[in-house]
Amino acid sequence: MAHMHVMTGAGDKLDMPVIQTITVSDLMIALRRGAEDFWAKPSHYVVLMLIYPIIGIVLTVWMNGFYTWPLLYPLIGGFALIGPIAALPLYEISRRREMGEDPSWRDAVNVIRSPAIGSILAVGAMLFVLFTLWLTSAQALYESLFGSTPPQSFQGLFAQVFAEPGGMTLAIIGTAIGACFALVVLCTSVVAFPLLLDRDVGAYVAVETSFRAVMRNLIPMLVWGVIVGVSVFVGALTLFVGLAVILPILGHATWHLYRQTVASASMIRDMPHA
């Protein structure tokens, strides 16, 4: 069995990627290239186009049956938190197209055979923990304002938020808490998964590189976070059907954002040395 390089990668020393400066206009370029990847062979996304509407229906039925409507907004936000994991096959398609290949859906699924799969799972576990903490925090906030008895319908939740005294507090503080979780995810994973697919640098280096990428390009990265959050929310408003197009485009665009933000090995070799 191949050795699993989880924290520090396959090399004898840490490979710290070089971060480049980007602008907001580069985000638009990444989105345009992401859309091009999506439309190149949309047949690849038949599975995605079936999965996300089904998720929306299942969540609706679940919330109706178990009266968990207060978690509706946190669950929608959770798509943005765990989206980087779900987009792994999309990164792989963009990576192969970049090399001039004509990838199939099977090629995309083969991402699980990546040499860095151990590191990918480690970062994915971190995001899952953050997602769980976000749901727990949202539930605790709701119960602190309205008690442990949830509304039995969406209409009941709507009335609580917009008619009862604690409604605006729930909306404002809940959104602020969610924004904090989203910022942590942005800082730790914005380029982590594409980097691990591209280079087996280990989970530590991938997360550290994402953090440096955000700090080096704070405004563009914050704008990117807003674009992702708003897009996911808009897609969820269509009973998650819109996510069947929005998430693949964002996934492909994230690969191109990675390429713009992290210098490739060939670029580093061509850089002038002092």
Disulfide bonds with the S-S distance in Angstrom:
none
